Amino acid sequence: MELVSGKVTSKGQITIPKELREKLGLSEGDQLKFLIEDDEVRIEPVKKKLLSQAIGRITSKEEINLEKMREIAHEEASKHTLSEGLEHE
């Protein structure tokens, strides 16, 4: 077990040393979970799940139209991209 230390800022943010970020494959925006037991805290990265991994867990009484879901997602992404573009002008 390695001992690696970090620093807590006045805003409660934690600095994770570069060697630890690299070892865990962490990058900006990744989420962490804090597991607390007694007076100890364990920090673990939240595993990213692909939609393809989650599909088997989705249940519905109605048939799920994946093509319609893709179409809606594409429309929403287009709206978001357009609104982002207008904000930058």
PDB file of N, CA, C and O in Angstrom:
ATOM      1  N   MET A   1       0.856  -1.182   0.000  1.00  0.00           N
ATOM      2  CA  MET A   1       0.000   0.000   0.000  1.00  0.00           C
ATOM      3  C   MET A   1       0.898   1.240   0.000  1.00  0.00           C
ATOM      4  O   MET A   1       1.822   1.356   0.804  1.00  0.00           O
ATOM      5  N   GLU A   2       0.605   2.157  -0.916  1.00  0.00           N
ATOM      6  CA  GLU A   2       1.386   3.384  -1.041  1.00  0.00           C
ATOM      7  C   GLU A   2       0.735   4.507  -0.249  1.00  0.00           C
ATOM      8  O   GLU A   2      -0.489   4.564  -0.132  1.00  0.00           O
ATOM      9  N   LEU A   3       1.545   5.390   0.288  1.00  0.00           N
ATOM     10  CA  LEU A   3       1.035   6.573   0.959  1.00  0.00           C
ATOM     11  C   LEU A   3       1.241   7.759   0.031  1.00  0.00           C
ATOM     12  O   LEU A   3       2.371   8.118  -0.297  1.00  0.00           O
ATOM     13  N   VAL A   4       0.132   8.364  -0.388  1.00  0.00           N
ATOM     14  CA  VAL A   4       0.178   9.541  -1.254  1.00  0.00           C
ATOM     15  C   VAL A   4      -0.690  10.587  -0.573  1.00  0.00           C
ATOM     16  O   VAL A   4      -1.806  10.287  -0.150  1.00  0.00           O
ATOM     17  N   SER A   5      -0.192  11.801  -0.463  1.00  0.00           N
ATOM     18  CA  SER A   5      -0.975  12.832   0.209  1.00  0.00           C
ATOM     19  C   SER A   5      -1.446  13.889  -0.781  1.00  0.00           C
ATOM     20  O   SER A   5      -0.848  14.100  -1.836  1.00  0.00           O
ATOM     21  N   GLY A   6      -2.529  14.538  -0.406  1.00  0.00           N
ATOM     22  CA  GLY A   6      -3.093  15.619  -1.195  1.00  0.00           C
ATOM     23  C   GLY A   6      -3.346  16.789  -0.274  1.00  0.00           C
ATOM     24  O   GLY A   6      -2.916  16.779   0.880  1.00  0.00           O
ATOM     25  N   LYS A   7      -4.036  17.793  -0.767  1.00  0.00           N
ATOM     26  CA  LYS A   7      -4.277  19.001   0.006  1.00  0.00           C
ATOM     27  C   LYS A   7      -5.734  19.420  -0.158  1.00  0.00           C
ATOM     28  O   LYS A   7      -6.285  19.340  -1.255  1.00  0.00           O
ATOM     29  N   VAL A   8      -6.359  19.868   0.933  1.00  0.00           N
ATOM     30  CA  VAL A   8      -7.727  20.373   0.891  1.00  0.00           C
ATOM     31  C   VAL A   8      -7.657  21.894   0.878  1.00  0.00           C
ATOM     32  O   VAL A   8      -6.983  22.498   1.712  1.00  0.00           O
ATOM     33  N   THR A   9      -8.362  22.512  -0.078  1.00  0.00           N
ATOM     34  CA  THR A   9      -8.372  23.979  -0.176  1.00  0.00           C
ATOM     35  C   THR A   9      -9.418  24.570   0.766  1.00  0.00           C
ATOM     36  O   THR A   9     -10.165  23.837   1.414  1.00  0.00           O
ATOM     37  N   SER A  10      -9.464  25.884   0.837  1.00  0.00           N
ATOM     38  CA  SER A  10     -10.443  26.574   1.694  1.00  0.00           C
ATOM     39  C   SER A  10     -11.878  26.306   1.230  1.00  0.00           C
ATOM     40  O   SER A  10     -12.820  26.455   2.008  1.00  0.00           O
ATOM     41  N   LYS A  11     -12.044  25.911  -0.033  1.00  0.00           N
ATOM     42  CA  LYS A  11     -13.372  25.595  -0.561  1.00  0.00           C
ATOM     43  C   LYS A  11     -13.700  24.108  -0.423  1.00  0.00           C
ATOM     44  O   LYS A  11     -14.743  23.659  -0.900  1.00  0.00           O
ATOM     45  N   GLY A  12     -12.818  23.341   0.225  1.00  0.00           N
ATOM     46  CA  GLY A  12     -13.057  21.920   0.422  1.00  0.00           C
ATOM     47  C   GLY A  12     -12.678  21.056  -0.765  1.00  0.00           C
ATOM     48  O   GLY A  12     -13.021  19.874  -0.810  1.00  0.00           O
ATOM     49  N   GLN A  13     -11.980  21.632  -1.717  1.00  0.00           N
ATOM     50  CA  GLN A  13     -11.539  20.869  -2.884  1.00  0.00           C
ATOM     51  C   GLN A  13     -10.255  20.121  -2.546  1.00  0.00           C
ATOM     52  O   GLN A  13      -9.437  20.586  -1.753  1.00  0.00           O
ATOM     53  N   ILE A  14     -10.096  18.957  -3.161  1.00  0.00           N
ATOM     54  CA  ILE A  14      -8.928  18.129  -2.886  1.00  0.00           C
ATOM     55  C   ILE A  14      -8.012  18.112  -4.101  1.00  0.00           C
ATOM     56  O   ILE A  14      -8.468  17.932  -5.230  1.00  0.00           O
ATOM     57  N   THR A  15      -6.733  18.300  -3.865  1.00  0.00           N
ATOM     58  CA  THR A  15      -5.742  18.162  -4.926  1.00  0.00           C
ATOM     59  C   THR A  15      -5.272  16.717  -4.929  1.00  0.00           C
ATOM     60  O   THR A  15      -4.739  16.229  -3.932  1.00  0.00           O
ATOM     61  N   ILE A  16      -5.469  16.030  -6.054  1.00  0.00           N
ATOM     62  CA  ILE A  16      -5.026  14.649  -6.186  1.00  0.00           C
ATOM     63  C   ILE A  16      -3.706  14.664  -6.945  1.00  0.00           C
ATOM     64  O   ILE A  16      -3.644  15.161  -8.069  1.00  0.00           O
ATOM     65  N   PRO A  17      -2.650  14.123  -6.341  1.00  0.00           N
ATOM     66  CA  PRO A  17      -1.348  14.148  -6.997  1.00  0.00           C
ATOM     67  C   PRO A  17      -1.375  13.507  -8.383  1.00  0.00           C
ATOM     68  O   PRO A  17      -2.106  12.547  -8.625  1.00  0.00           O
ATOM     69  N   LYS A  18      -0.562  14.058  -9.288  1.00  0.00           N
ATOM     70  CA  LYS A  18      -0.514  13.611 -10.676  1.00  0.00           C
ATOM     71  C   LYS A  18      -0.279  12.108 -10.791  1.00  0.00           C
ATOM     72  O   LYS A  18      -0.942  11.440 -11.585  1.00  0.00           O
ATOM     73  N   GLU A  19       0.661  11.564 -10.006  1.00  0.00           N
ATOM     74  CA  GLU A  19       0.964  10.132 -10.100  1.00  0.00           C
ATOM     75  C   GLU A  19      -0.260   9.273  -9.763  1.00  0.00           C
ATOM     76  O   GLU A  19      -0.457   8.208 -10.349  1.00  0.00           O
ATOM     77  N   LEU A  20      -1.077   9.743  -8.820  1.00  0.00           N
ATOM     78  CA  LEU A  20      -2.280   9.008  -8.452  1.00  0.00           C
ATOM     79  C   LEU A  20      -3.350   9.129  -9.537  1.00  0.00           C
ATOM     80  O   LEU A  20      -4.033   8.155  -9.853  1.00  0.00           O
ATOM     81  N   ARG A  21      -3.495  10.341 -10.112  1.00  0.00           N
ATOM     82  CA  ARG A  21      -4.464  10.526 -11.210  1.00  0.00           C
ATOM     83  C   ARG A  21      -4.107   9.624 -12.382  1.00  0.00           C
ATOM     84  O   ARG A  21      -4.981   9.001 -12.986  1.00  0.00           O
ATOM     85  N   GLU A  22      -2.822   9.558 -12.700  1.00  0.00           N
ATOM     86  CA  GLU A  22      -2.380   8.705 -13.814  1.00  0.00           C
ATOM     87  C   GLU A  22      -2.619   7.232 -13.510  1.00  0.00           C
ATOM     88  O   GLU A  22      -3.085   6.485 -14.372  1.00  0.00           O
ATOM     89  N   LYS A  23      -2.303   6.813 -12.292  1.00  0.00           N
ATOM     90  CA  LYS A  23      -2.468   5.411 -11.903  1.00  0.00           C
ATOM     91  C   LYS A  23      -3.933   4.980 -11.980  1.00  0.00           C
ATOM     92  O   LYS A  23      -4.238   3.855 -12.378  1.00  0.00           O
ATOM     93  N   LEU A  24      -4.849   5.900 -11.590  1.00  0.00           N
ATOM     94  CA  LEU A  24      -6.278   5.588 -11.605  1.00  0.00           C
ATOM     95  C   LEU A  24      -6.942   5.943 -12.922  1.00  0.00           C
ATOM     96  O   LEU A  24      -8.128   5.670 -13.110  1.00  0.00           O
ATOM     97  N   GLY A  25      -6.196   6.548 -13.837  1.00  0.00           N
ATOM     98  CA  GLY A  25      -6.760   6.937 -15.125  1.00  0.00           C
ATOM     99  C   GLY A  25      -7.766   8.064 -15.004  1.00  0.00           C
ATOM    100  O   GLY A  25      -8.738   8.113 -15.759  1.00  0.00           O
ATOM    101  N   LEU A  26      -7.546   8.970 -14.064  1.00  0.00           N
ATOM    102  CA  LEU A  26      -8.472  10.085 -13.843  1.00  0.00           C
ATOM    103  C   LEU A  26      -8.127  11.265 -14.732  1.00  0.00           C
ATOM    104  O   LEU A  26      -6.957  11.546 -14.991  1.00  0.00           O
ATOM    105  N   SER A  27      -9.157  11.946 -15.194  1.00  0.00           N
ATOM    106  CA  SER A  27      -8.945  13.176 -15.945  1.00  0.00           C
ATOM    107  C   SER A  27      -9.994  14.190 -15.509  1.00  0.00           C
ATOM    108  O   SER A  27     -10.934  13.852 -14.789  1.00  0.00           O
ATOM    109  N   GLU A  28      -9.832  15.411 -15.942  1.00  0.00           N
ATOM    110  CA  GLU A  28     -10.743  16.491 -15.543  1.00  0.00           C
ATOM    111  C   GLU A  28     -12.186  16.101 -15.816  1.00  0.00           C
ATOM    112  O   GLU A  28     -12.508  15.595 -16.891  1.00  0.00           O
ATOM    113  N   GLY A  29     -13.053  16.338 -14.841  1.00  0.00           N
ATOM    114  CA  GLY A  29     -14.474  16.046 -15.004  1.00  0.00           C
ATOM    115  C   GLY A  29     -14.882  14.664 -14.518  1.00  0.00           C
ATOM    116  O   GLY A  29     -16.073  14.395 -14.364  1.00  0.00           O
ATOM    117  N   ASP A  30     -13.907  13.774 -14.271  1.00  0.00           N
ATOM    118  CA  ASP A  30     -14.249  12.452 -13.756  1.00  0.00           C
ATOM    119  C   ASP A  30     -14.849  12.582 -12.358  1.00  0.00           C
ATOM    120  O   ASP A  30     -14.520  13.506 -11.614  1.00  0.00           O
ATOM    121  N   GLN A  31     -15.720  11.661 -12.016  1.00  0.00           N
ATOM    122  CA  GLN A  31     -16.354  11.682 -10.705  1.00  0.00           C
ATOM    123  C   GLN A  31     -15.712  10.651  -9.792  1.00  0.00           C
ATOM    124  O   GLN A  31     -15.211   9.620 -10.239  1.00  0.00           O
ATOM    125  N   LEU A  32     -15.740  10.958  -8.498  1.00  0.00           N
ATOM    126  CA  LEU A  32     -15.213  10.066  -7.478  1.00  0.00           C
ATOM    127  C   LEU A  32     -16.313   9.781  -6.468  1.00  0.00           C
ATOM    128  O   LEU A  32     -17.215  10.595  -6.271  1.00  0.00           O
ATOM    129  N   LYS A  33     -16.229   8.621  -5.832  1.00  0.00           N
ATOM    130  CA  LYS A  33     -17.161   8.333  -4.742  1.00  0.00           C
ATOM    131  C   LYS A  33     -16.354   8.196  -3.458  1.00  0.00           C
ATOM    132  O   LYS A  33     -15.230   7.694  -3.461  1.00  0.00           O
ATOM    133  N   PHE A  34     -16.949   8.652  -2.364  1.00  0.00           N
ATOM    134  CA  PHE A  34     -16.296   8.630  -1.064  1.00  0.00           C
ATOM    135  C   PHE A  34     -17.026   7.610  -0.193  1.00  0.00           C
ATOM    136  O   PHE A  34     -18.214   7.763   0.093  1.00  0.00           O
ATOM    137  N   LEU A  35     -16.318   6.585   0.221  1.00  0.00           N
ATOM    138  CA  LEU A  35     -16.880   5.537   1.059  1.00  0.00           C
ATOM    139  C   LEU A  35     -16.357   5.747   2.478  1.00  0.00           C
ATOM    140  O   LEU A  35     -15.148   5.732   2.710  1.00  0.00           O
ATOM    141  N   ILE A  36     -17.275   5.941   3.425  1.00  0.00           N
ATOM    142  CA  ILE A  36     -16.887   6.259   4.794  1.00  0.00           C
ATOM    143  C   ILE A  36     -17.234   5.086   5.701  1.00  0.00           C
ATOM    144  O   ILE A  36     -18.368   4.609   5.715  1.00  0.00           O
ATOM    145  N   GLU A  37     -16.246   4.631   6.453  1.00  0.00           N
ATOM    146  CA  GLU A  37     -16.443   3.565   7.412  1.00  0.00           C
ATOM    147  C   GLU A  37     -15.645   3.912   8.660  1.00  0.00           C
ATOM    148  O   GLU A  37     -14.424   4.058   8.614  1.00  0.00           O
ATOM    149  N   ASP A  38     -16.357   4.041   9.775  1.00  0.00           N
ATOM    150  CA  ASP A  38     -15.741   4.493  11.027  1.00  0.00           C
ATOM    151  C   ASP A  38     -15.063   5.838  10.765  1.00  0.00           C
ATOM    152  O   ASP A  38     -15.719   6.781  10.322  1.00  0.00           O
ATOM    153  N   ASP A  39     -13.787   5.935  11.028  1.00  0.00           N
ATOM    154  CA  ASP A  39     -13.067   7.199  10.817  1.00  0.00           C
ATOM    155  C   ASP A  39     -12.198   7.165   9.571  1.00  0.00           C
ATOM    156  O   ASP A  39     -11.277   7.970   9.431  1.00  0.00           O
ATOM    157  N   GLU A  40     -12.485   6.237   8.665  1.00  0.00           N
ATOM    158  CA  GLU A  40     -11.684   6.107   7.452  1.00  0.00           C
ATOM    159  C   GLU A  40     -12.519   6.452   6.222  1.00  0.00           C
ATOM    160  O   GLU A  40     -13.718   6.180   6.165  1.00  0.00           O
ATOM    161  N   VAL A  41     -11.856   7.054   5.245  1.00  0.00           N
ATOM    162  CA  VAL A  41     -12.507   7.405   3.981  1.00  0.00           C
ATOM    163  C   VAL A  41     -11.749   6.713   2.857  1.00  0.00           C
ATOM    164  O   VAL A  41     -10.524   6.795   2.776  1.00  0.00           O
ATOM    165  N   ARG A  42     -12.495   6.030   1.989  1.00  0.00           N
ATOM    166  CA  ARG A  42     -11.893   5.423   0.803  1.00  0.00           C
ATOM    167  C   ARG A  42     -12.459   6.149  -0.405  1.00  0.00           C
ATOM    168  O   ARG A  42     -13.670   6.346  -0.503  1.00  0.00           O
ATOM    169  N   ILE A  43     -11.601   6.541  -1.314  1.00  0.00           N
ATOM    170  CA  ILE A  43     -12.027   7.273  -2.507  1.00  0.00           C
ATOM    171  C   ILE A  43     -11.829   6.372  -3.713  1.00  0.00           C
ATOM    172  O   ILE A  43     -10.753   5.807  -3.910  1.00  0.00           O
ATOM    173  N   GLU A  44     -12.886   6.242  -4.526  1.00  0.00           N
ATOM    174  CA  GLU A  44     -12.815   5.401  -5.719  1.00  0.00           C
ATOM    175  C   GLU A  44     -13.389   6.155  -6.909  1.00  0.00           C
ATOM    176  O   GLU A  44     -14.338   6.925  -6.756  1.00  0.00           O
ATOM    177  N   PRO A  45     -12.821   5.942  -8.095  1.00  0.00           N
ATOM    178  CA  PRO A  45     -13.405   6.559  -9.286  1.00  0.00           C
ATOM    179  C   PRO A  45     -14.769   5.929  -9.583  1.00  0.00           C
ATOM    180  O   PRO A  45     -14.973   4.734  -9.371  1.00  0.00           O
ATOM    181  N   VAL A  46     -15.682   6.741 -10.069  1.00  0.00           N
ATOM    182  CA  VAL A  46     -16.975   6.233 -10.515  1.00  0.00           C
ATOM    183  C   VAL A  46     -16.764   5.679 -11.911  1.00  0.00           C
ATOM    184  O   VAL A  46     -16.301   6.393 -12.800  1.00  0.00           O
ATOM    185  N   LYS A  47     -17.096   4.429 -12.106  1.00  0.00           N
ATOM    186  CA  LYS A  47     -16.907   3.779 -13.409  1.00  0.00           C
ATOM    187  C   LYS A  47     -17.868   4.390 -14.415  1.00  0.00           C
ATOM    188  O   LYS A  47     -19.052   4.570 -14.134  1.00  0.00           O
ATOM    189  N   LYS A  48     -17.344   4.702 -15.581  1.00  0.00           N
ATOM    190  CA  LYS A  48     -18.181   5.216 -16.661  1.00  0.00           C
ATOM    191  C   LYS A  48     -18.866   4.034 -17.320  1.00  0.00           C
ATOM    192  O   LYS A  48     -18.231   3.028 -17.636  1.00  0.00           O
ATOM    193  N   LYS A  49     -20.162   4.165 -17.523  1.00  0.00           N
ATOM    194  CA  LYS A  49     -20.901   3.080 -18.154  1.00  0.00           C
ATOM    195  C   LYS A  49     -21.366   3.521 -19.533  1.00  0.00           C
ATOM    196  O   LYS A  49     -21.873   4.626 -19.723  1.00  0.00           O
ATOM    197  N   LEU A  50     -21.179   2.643 -20.460  1.00  0.00           N
ATOM    198  CA  LEU A  50     -21.654   2.908 -21.806  1.00  0.00           C
ATOM    199  C   LEU A  50     -23.133   2.579 -21.888  1.00  0.00           C
ATOM    200  O   LEU A  50     -23.616   1.698 -21.178  1.00  0.00           O
ATOM    201  N   LEU A  51     -23.849   3.279 -22.745  1.00  0.00           N
ATOM    202  CA  LEU A  51     -25.261   2.998 -22.926  1.00  0.00           C
ATOM    203  C   LEU A  51     -25.475   1.541 -23.299  1.00  0.00           C
ATOM    204  O   LEU A  51     -26.454   0.923 -22.879  1.00  0.00           O
ATOM    205  N   SER A  52     -24.558   0.993 -24.089  1.00  0.00           N
ATOM    206  CA  SER A  52     -24.694  -0.399 -24.509  1.00  0.00           C
ATOM    207  C   SER A  52     -24.646  -1.352 -23.314  1.00  0.00           C
ATOM    208  O   SER A  52     -25.242  -2.429 -23.361  1.00  0.00           O
ATOM    209  N   GLN A  53     -23.942  -0.967 -22.237  1.00  0.00           N
ATOM    210  CA  GLN A  53     -23.901  -1.796 -21.044  1.00  0.00           C
ATOM    211  C   GLN A  53     -25.183  -1.666 -20.231  1.00  0.00           C
ATOM    212  O   GLN A  53     -25.581  -2.602 -19.537  1.00  0.00           O
ATOM    213  N   ALA A  54     -25.825  -0.510 -20.318  1.00  0.00           N
ATOM    214  CA  ALA A  54     -27.027  -0.273 -19.521  1.00  0.00           C
ATOM    215  C   ALA A  54     -28.291  -0.798 -20.183  1.00  0.00           C
ATOM    216  O   ALA A  54     -29.280  -1.035 -19.489  1.00  0.00           O
ATOM    217  N   ILE A  55     -28.297  -0.987 -21.492  1.00  0.00           N
ATOM    218  CA  ILE A  55     -29.499  -1.389 -22.218  1.00  0.00           C
ATOM    219  C   ILE A  55     -30.138  -2.642 -21.615  1.00  0.00           C
ATOM    220  O   ILE A  55     -31.361  -2.719 -21.505  1.00  0.00           O
ATOM    221  N   GLY A  56     -29.335  -3.602 -21.233  1.00  0.00           N
ATOM    222  CA  GLY A  56     -29.881  -4.828 -20.659  1.00  0.00           C
ATOM    223  C   GLY A  56     -30.608  -4.610 -19.353  1.00  0.00           C
ATOM    224  O   GLY A  56     -31.384  -5.465 -18.928  1.00  0.00           O
ATOM    225  N   ARG A  57     -30.372  -3.478 -18.705  1.00  0.00           N
ATOM    226  CA  ARG A  57     -31.006  -3.183 -17.419  1.00  0.00           C
ATOM    227  C   ARG A  57     -32.288  -2.380 -17.561  1.00  0.00           C
ATOM    228  O   ARG A  57     -33.023  -2.223 -16.586  1.00  0.00           O
ATOM    229  N   ILE A  58     -32.568  -1.878 -18.735  1.00  0.00           N
ATOM    230  CA  ILE A  58     -33.764  -1.071 -18.947  1.00  0.00           C
ATOM    231  C   ILE A  58     -34.966  -1.997 -19.121  1.00  0.00           C
ATOM    232  O   ILE A  58     -34.946  -2.925 -19.930  1.00  0.00           O
ATOM    233  N   THR A  59     -35.994  -1.726 -18.355  1.00  0.00           N
ATOM    234  CA  THR A  59     -37.220  -2.501 -18.512  1.00  0.00           C
ATOM    235  C   THR A  59     -38.360  -1.540 -18.821  1.00  0.00           C
ATOM    236  O   THR A  59     -38.376  -0.401 -18.354  1.00  0.00           O
ATOM    237  N   SER A  60     -39.293  -2.007 -19.598  1.00  0.00           N
ATOM    238  CA  SER A  60     -40.431  -1.191 -19.981  1.00  0.00           C
ATOM    239  C   SER A  60     -41.595  -2.098 -20.336  1.00  0.00           C
ATOM    240  O   SER A  60     -41.417  -3.197 -20.861  1.00  0.00           O
ATOM    241  N   LYS A  61     -42.790  -1.609 -20.036  1.00  0.00           N
ATOM    242  CA  LYS A  61     -43.982  -2.371 -20.417  1.00  0.00           C
ATOM    243  C   LYS A  61     -44.296  -2.165 -21.895  1.00  0.00           C
ATOM    244  O   LYS A  61     -45.018  -2.948 -22.513  1.00  0.00           O
ATOM    245  N   GLU A  62     -43.730  -1.082 -22.447  1.00  0.00           N
ATOM    246  CA  GLU A  62     -43.922  -0.791 -23.864  1.00  0.00           C
ATOM    247  C   GLU A  62     -42.643  -1.152 -24.620  1.00  0.00           C
ATOM    248  O   GLU A  62     -41.567  -1.243 -24.030  1.00  0.00           O
ATOM    249  N   GLU A  63     -42.770  -1.353 -25.906  1.00  0.00           N
ATOM    250  CA  GLU A  63     -41.605  -1.613 -26.738  1.00  0.00           C
ATOM    251  C   GLU A  63     -40.750  -0.354 -26.808  1.00  0.00           C
ATOM    252  O   GLU A  63     -41.276   0.748 -26.968  1.00  0.00           O
ATOM    253  N   ILE A  64     -39.441  -0.512 -26.690  1.00  0.00           N
ATOM    254  CA  ILE A  64     -38.528   0.626 -26.752  1.00  0.00           C
ATOM    255  C   ILE A  64     -38.053   0.776 -28.196  1.00  0.00           C
ATOM    256  O   ILE A  64     -37.484  -0.145 -28.782  1.00  0.00           O
ATOM    257  N   ASN A  65     -38.303   1.963 -28.751  1.00  0.00           N
ATOM    258  CA  ASN A  65     -37.914   2.255 -30.120  1.00  0.00           C
ATOM    259  C   ASN A  65     -36.558   2.952 -30.100  1.00  0.00           C
ATOM    260  O   ASN A  65     -36.478   4.167 -29.922  1.00  0.00           O
ATOM    261  N   LEU A  66     -35.486   2.166 -30.286  1.00  0.00           N
ATOM    262  CA  LEU A  66     -34.141   2.728 -30.219  1.00  0.00           C
ATOM    263  C   LEU A  66     -33.881   3.764 -31.310  1.00  0.00           C
ATOM    264  O   LEU A  66     -33.158   4.735 -31.087  1.00  0.00           O
ATOM    265  N   GLU A  67     -34.462   3.563 -32.474  1.00  0.00           N
ATOM    266  CA  GLU A  67     -34.281   4.527 -33.561  1.00  0.00           C
ATOM    267  C   GLU A  67     -34.873   5.883 -33.168  1.00  0.00           C
ATOM    268  O   GLU A  67     -34.275   6.925 -33.433  1.00  0.00           O
ATOM    269  N   LYS A  68     -36.049   5.864 -32.536  1.00  0.00           N
ATOM    270  CA  LYS A  68     -36.686   7.105 -32.080  1.00  0.00           C
ATOM    271  C   LYS A  68     -35.843   7.760 -30.980  1.00  0.00           C
ATOM    272  O   LYS A  68     -35.709   8.983 -30.939  1.00  0.00           O
ATOM    273  N   MET A  69     -35.280   6.938 -30.092  1.00  0.00           N
ATOM    274  CA  MET A  69     -34.413   7.468 -29.037  1.00  0.00           C
ATOM    275  C   MET A  69     -33.191   8.156 -29.646  1.00  0.00           C
ATOM    276  O   MET A  69     -32.801   9.238 -29.206  1.00  0.00           O
ATOM    277  N   ARG A  70     -32.595   7.534 -30.647  1.00  0.00           N
ATOM    278  CA  ARG A  70     -31.427   8.125 -31.319  1.00  0.00           C
ATOM    279  C   ARG A  70     -31.805   9.449 -31.990  1.00  0.00           C
ATOM    280  O   ARG A  70     -31.062  10.428 -31.930  1.00  0.00           O
ATOM    281  N   GLU A  71     -32.978   9.455 -32.630  1.00  0.00           N
ATOM    282  CA  GLU A  71     -33.455  10.649 -33.328  1.00  0.00           C
ATOM    283  C   GLU A  71     -33.635  11.808 -32.338  1.00  0.00           C
ATOM    284  O   GLU A  71     -33.210  12.932 -32.608  1.00  0.00           O
ATOM    285  N   ILE A  72     -34.260  11.530 -31.205  1.00  0.00           N
ATOM    286  CA  ILE A  72     -34.484  12.565 -30.184  1.00  0.00           C
ATOM    287  C   ILE A  72     -33.157  13.051 -29.621  1.00  0.00           C
ATOM    288  O   ILE A  72     -32.957  14.253 -29.445  1.00  0.00           O
ATOM    289  N   ALA A  73     -32.247  12.121 -29.338  1.00  0.00           N
ATOM    290  CA  ALA A  73     -30.933  12.498 -28.812  1.00  0.00           C
ATOM    291  C   ALA A  73     -30.188  13.376 -29.814  1.00  0.00           C
ATOM    292  O   ALA A  73     -29.543  14.352 -29.429  1.00  0.00           O
ATOM    293  N   HIS A  74     -30.276  13.031 -31.098  1.00  0.00           N
ATOM    294  CA  HIS A  74     -29.620  13.817 -32.143  1.00  0.00           C
ATOM    295  C   HIS A  74     -30.225  15.222 -32.212  1.00  0.00           C
ATOM    296  O   HIS A  74     -29.493  16.204 -32.330  1.00  0.00           O
ATOM    297  N   GLU A  75     -31.554  15.321 -32.139  1.00  0.00           N
ATOM    298  CA  GLU A  75     -32.219  16.631 -32.176  1.00  0.00           C
ATOM    299  C   GLU A  75     -31.792  17.489 -30.990  1.00  0.00           C
ATOM    300  O   GLU A  75     -31.503  18.675 -31.149  1.00  0.00           O
ATOM    301  N   GLU A  76     -31.752  16.888 -29.797  1.00  0.00           N
ATOM    302  CA  GLU A  76     -31.364  17.633 -28.600  1.00  0.00           C
ATOM    303  C   GLU A  76     -29.907  18.082 -28.679  1.00  0.00           C
ATOM    304  O   GLU A  76     -29.578  19.201 -28.287  1.00  0.00           O
ATOM    305  N   ALA A  77     -29.039  17.214 -29.184  1.00  0.00           N
ATOM    306  CA  ALA A  77     -27.625  17.576 -29.338  1.00  0.00           C
ATOM    307  C   ALA A  77     -27.488  18.725 -30.336  1.00  0.00           C
ATOM    308  O   ALA A  77     -26.678  19.631 -30.137  1.00  0.00           O
ATOM    309  N   SER A  78     -28.278  18.687 -31.408  1.00  0.00           N
ATOM    310  CA  SER A  78     -28.237  19.762 -32.410  1.00  0.00           C
ATOM    311  C   SER A  78     -28.686  21.077 -31.798  1.00  0.00           C
ATOM    312  O   SER A  78     -28.070  22.116 -32.034  1.00  0.00           O
ATOM    313  N   LYS A  79     -29.768  21.039 -31.003  1.00  0.00           N
ATOM    314  CA  LYS A  79     -30.256  22.253 -30.339  1.00  0.00           C
ATOM    315  C   LYS A  79     -29.181  22.813 -29.420  1.00  0.00           C
ATOM    316  O   LYS A  79     -28.943  24.020 -29.392  1.00  0.00           O
ATOM    317  N   HIS A  80     -28.534  21.928 -28.670  1.00  0.00           N
ATOM    318  CA  HIS A  80     -27.485  22.351 -27.735  1.00  0.00           C
ATOM    319  C   HIS A  80     -26.323  22.980 -28.499  1.00  0.00           C
ATOM    320  O   HIS A  80     -25.804  24.021 -28.096  1.00  0.00           O
ATOM    321  N   THR A  81     -25.917  22.351 -29.598  1.00  0.00           N
ATOM    322  CA  THR A  81     -24.804  22.857 -30.399  1.00  0.00           C
ATOM    323  C   THR A  81     -25.154  24.221 -30.979  1.00  0.00           C
ATOM    324  O   THR A  81     -24.320  25.126 -30.986  1.00  0.00           O
ATOM    325  N   LEU A  82     -26.386  24.372 -31.466  1.00  0.00           N
ATOM    326  CA  LEU A  82     -26.813  25.662 -32.034  1.00  0.00           C
ATOM    327  C   LEU A  82     -26.823  26.746 -30.963  1.00  0.00           C
ATOM    328  O   LEU A  82     -26.342  27.854 -31.196  1.00  0.00           O
ATOM    329  N   SER A  83     -27.376  26.427 -29.775  1.00  0.00           N
ATOM    330  CA  SER A  83     -27.453  27.435 -28.718  1.00  0.00           C
ATOM    331  C   SER A  83     -26.041  27.821 -28.251  1.00  0.00           C
ATOM    332  O   SER A  83     -25.790  28.987 -27.948  1.00  0.00           O
ATOM    333  N   GLU A  84     -25.129  26.858 -28.193  1.00  0.00           N
ATOM    334  CA  GLU A  84     -23.733  27.154 -27.828  1.00  0.00           C
ATOM    335  C   GLU A  84     -23.115  28.087 -28.864  1.00  0.00           C
ATOM    336  O   GLU A  84     -22.411  29.034 -28.511  1.00  0.00           O
ATOM    337  N   GLY A  85     -23.375  27.821 -30.128  1.00  0.00           N
ATOM    338  CA  GLY A  85     -22.827  28.641 -31.208  1.00  0.00           C
ATOM    339  C   GLY A  85     -23.344  30.066 -31.154  1.00  0.00           C
ATOM    340  O   GLY A  85     -22.593  31.010 -31.398  1.00  0.00           O
ATOM    341  N   LEU A  86     -24.632  30.232 -30.832  1.00  0.00           N
ATOM    342  CA  LEU A  86     -25.215  31.569 -30.742  1.00  0.00           C
ATOM    343  C   LEU A  86     -24.668  32.337 -29.565  1.00  0.00           C
ATOM    344  O   LEU A  86     -24.522  33.557 -29.642  1.00  0.00           O
ATOM    345  N   GLU A  87     -24.357  31.645 -28.461  1.00  0.00           N
ATOM    346  CA  GLU A  87     -23.817  32.309 -27.286  1.00  0.00           C
ATOM    347  C   GLU A  87     -22.431  32.858 -27.536  1.00  0.00           C
ATOM    348  O   GLU A  87     -22.047  33.860 -26.933  1.00  0.00           O
ATOM    349  N   HIS A  88     -21.673  32.223 -28.413  1.00  0.00           N
ATOM    350  CA  HIS A  88     -20.306  32.633 -28.676  1.00  0.00           C
ATOM    351  C   HIS A  88     -20.203  33.749 -29.716  1.00  0.00           C
ATOM    352  O   HIS A  88     -19.117  34.283 -29.940  1.00  0.00           O
ATOM    353  N   GLU A  89     -21.306  34.102 -30.342  1.00  0.00           N
ATOM    354  CA  GLU A  89     -21.266  35.166 -31.366  1.00  0.00           C
ATOM    355  C   GLU A  89     -21.356  36.535 -30.741  1.00  0.00           C
ATOM    356  O   GLU A  89     -21.337  37.541 -31.450  1.00  0.00           O
TER     357      GLU A  89
END
